[in-house]
Amino acid sequence: MHAVLKSFEYWIQGGWLLLPLALVCAGIWYYLLKTKFRLETLAPPSVQWEEKLHSQLAQQAAFHHIQEHLRTVSCTYSRMVEYVIEKIRLDVNVYHIFREVRQRSFAPCERDIMVLSALVTSAPLLGLLGTVLGMIDTFQAIALRSRETTELMATGISQGLITTQFGLIIAIPGIFGIIILRKKLQQLDLHLSGLQYHFVLRRRGSSQ
């Protein structure tokens, strides 16, 4: 209970800017977890499953055999491959199909990462704003030259440092999160590129 009271007092010392900082923190973690979950659903269910799929495509297996393999799991990736197969049966260009698949699959993730980047950038800026406001209060206290000057100066400096501290603490996990999410996005693009390569070879082999 004592720790909770101390934490609340510490929060109060930070001033009103800690409220928007708390909202930014909530937004950062929301978009981090949301994008992470979305990217995980877009990934192949397992390495062995993906290798078997690539093997079937390389061996020019019939589409219905490939679809039987796809239906052994229920995930976004398998449904995406089924969509590609259905489009190829309609004689749609493979490159056009994969451009559409990338747009539909990656665009929401890229948009969320962009919002996440904006939130991460705003956190230290809000902290810096708190520092500026705290310094303003400090200089105003000095100008007063009253008995409360020391107390007002301490309050202003404390407010400035606390908001800066919170801004940095909030931003740091977001920075590392963005790096991890972008890496996952690149890995997914590599998975799609490998899949596209096999379908292109299959189309060329069938046209000869």
Secondary structure, 3 states (H helix, E strand, C coil): CHHHHHHHHHHHHCCCCHHHHHHHHHHHHHHHHHHHHHHHHHCCCCHHHHHHHHHHHHCCCCHHHHHHHHCCCCCHHHHHHHHHHHHHHCCCCHHHHHHHHHHHHHHHHHHHHHHHHHHHHHHHHHHHHHHHHHHHHHHHHHHHCCCCHHHHHHHHHHHHHHHHHHHHHHHHHHHHHHHHHHHHHHHHHHHHHHHHHHHHHHHHHHHC
